[in-house]
Amino acid sequence: MVGAMSFLFSKNKKQLKPIFDWLSGVVNQDDLILLEREGKREGYYFEFPLKFGDKPERLKCINDKDFSFFIKFFSRRPDINVKEWKSIFQSPELGIYESRKRFEGKQFKPLRWGEELSGRTMLTYVLSLAKTMASKKFVSKLKRFLARNLMKNYSALN
């Protein structure tokens, strides 16, 4: 980050570092990130060319910006416009949301949205990928693991 770290970023560094590490791997050059806590808002973006783990730059002004990602810290259930934002992560203290506009008109949505693939389709895809990459012994272990964990976890989300 250029210059002094912002108040919100430094106050929440432990939670934000892994989030921004992940975002550095999925953002496009024109994506902006909105951060909110206790009514205070800050905007961020990444400089390109970008490498995984690069730190974001702080926007000087956030008015009239079209944000792609929204990180919201909250003490109670958040009031989020679900027609505008897709929840991609929730914990008791924060949520990460992605603008639905990012993939408007595109045939496929990212897997993190969990909308395009059923659990069975996802399982079939993962197993076919594993078959091409691994031995039969590994595939057998993977099938058992997925049967125990992935399907039960995925069905809990729906």
RASUL-V601976 format. One record per backbone hydrogen bond with DSSP energy under -1.0 kcal/mol. CO is the residue of the C=O (numbers start at 1). NH is the residue of the N-H. Records with the same first field share a line. If there is no record, write none. Layout:
CO = NH ; NH
This chain:
6 = 10
7 = 11
8 = 12
12 = 16
13 = 17
16 = 20
17 = 21
18 = 22
19 = 23
20 = 24
22 = 25
23 = 26 ; 27
28 = 31
32 = 68 ; 69
33 = 44
34 = 71
35 = 42
36 = 73
37 = 40
40 = 37
42 = 35
43 = 59
44 = 33
45 = 57
51 = 54
57 = 45
62 = 65
68 = 99
69 = 34
70 = 97
71 = 36
72 = 95
80 = 82
81 = 84 ; 85
84 = 100
86 = 98
89 = 96
93 = 74
94 = 91
95 = 72
96 = 88 ; 89
97 = 70
98 = 86
99 = 102
100 = 103
101 = 104
103 = 106
110 = 113
111 = 114
118 = 122
119 = 123
120 = 124
121 = 125
122 = 126
123 = 127
124 = 128
125 = 129
126 = 130
127 = 131
128 = 132
129 = 133
130 = 134
135 = 139
136 = 140
137 = 141
138 = 142
139 = 143
140 = 144
141 = 145
142 = 146
143 = 147
144 = 148
145 = 149
146 = 151
149 = 153
150 = 154
151 = 155
152 = 156
